[in-house]
């Protein structure tokens, strides 16, 4: 069993969805104005959308996989599973709370690396800072 750390606006929706998004927004039009969507629209030489319906159509034509999340937000799909941070040297809930900056520091030599876990492997969830969650998982995959 391992402790991982995930930054999230809505951890319940993340766990229900079971996938990670590059970006999320309240509406398709707002999502189309994010950096990821703007780069895709520009690369595909598509115009800027003016409505939610047009935004969905243009983002799809630009090759983006846009999904509505369980919390009602719209997201640009990145991958199955949930991304999180893992540091093998910081593996106790109290230690995570005390060394949160170290866990979130994805710098050379920090020991922290990005991983992917799946909701079925979640054993417990604790909010350790505003929008930051320590999650105990049975296993994880996809160490980057």
Residue pairs with C-beta under 8 A, 6 or more apart in sequence:
1 123
1 136
1 137
1 138
2 86
2 91
2 136
2 137
2 139
2 140
3 86
3 90
3 91
3 92
3 93
3 96
3 134
3 135
3 136
3 137
4 84
4 85
4 86
4 115
4 117
4 134
4 135
4 137
4 140
5 84
5 85
5 86
5 96
5 100
5 103
5 104
5 128
5 132
5 133
5 134
5 135
6 14
6 82
6 83
6 84
6 85
6 132
6 133
6 135
7 104
7 131
7 132
7 133
8 14
8 131
8 132
8 133
9 24
9 73
9 131
10 71
10 73
11 125
11 127
11 133
12 70
12 71
13 69
13 70
13 71
13 73
14 82
15 82
15 119
15 122
15 125
16 70
16 119
17 67
17 69
17 70
18 80
18 81
18 82
18 118
18 119
19 67
19 77
19 78
19 79
19 80
19 81
19 82
20 77
20 78
20 79
20 80
20 81
20 82
20 83
20 116
21 67
21 69
21 75
21 76
21 77
21 78
22 34
22 36
22 75
22 76
22 77
22 78
23 31
23 34
23 35
23 36
23 37
23 75
23 76
24 31
24 69
24 73
24 74
24 75
24 76
25 31
25 33
25 34
25 73
25 74
25 75
26 72
26 73
26 74
27 52
27 55
27 74
28 49
28 52
28 53
28 55
28 56
28 59
28 66
28 74
29 49
29 50
29 51
29 52
29 55
30 74
31 37
31 55
31 59
31 66
31 74
31 75
31 76
32 38
32 41
32 48
32 49
32 55
32 58
32 59
34 76
36 64
36 76
37 59
37 62
37 64
37 76
40 59
40 62
40 63
40 64
41 47
41 48
41 58
41 59
41 62
43 62
44 61
44 62
44 63
46 58
46 61
46 62
47 58
49 55
49 57
49 58
49 59
56 66
59 66
59 76
60 66
64 76
64 77
65 76
65 77
66 74
66 75
66 76
66 77
67 74
67 75
67 77
68 74
68 75
69 75
79 116
79 142
80 116
80 118
81 116
81 117
81 118
81 141
81 142
82 116
82 117
82 118
82 119
83 114
83 115
83 116
84 114
84 115
84 116
84 117
84 135
84 140
85 103
85 104
85 106
85 112
85 113
85 114
85 115
86 112
86 113
86 114
86 115
86 140
86 143
87 102
87 103
87 110
87 111
87 112
87 113
88 111
89 111
90 96
90 99
90 102
90 103
90 111
93 126
93 128
93 134
93 136
96 103
96 128
96 134
97 128
97 134
100 128
100 129
100 132
102 110
102 112
103 112
104 112
104 132
105 112
106 112
106 113
106 114
113 143
113 144
114 143
114 144
115 140
115 141
115 142
115 143
115 144
116 140
116 141
116 142
117 135
117 137
117 139
117 140
117 141
118 141
121 137
121 138
121 139
121 140
122 135
122 136
122 137
123 136
123 137
123 138
124 135
124 136
125 133
125 134
125 135
125 136
126 133
126 134
126 135
127 133
128 134
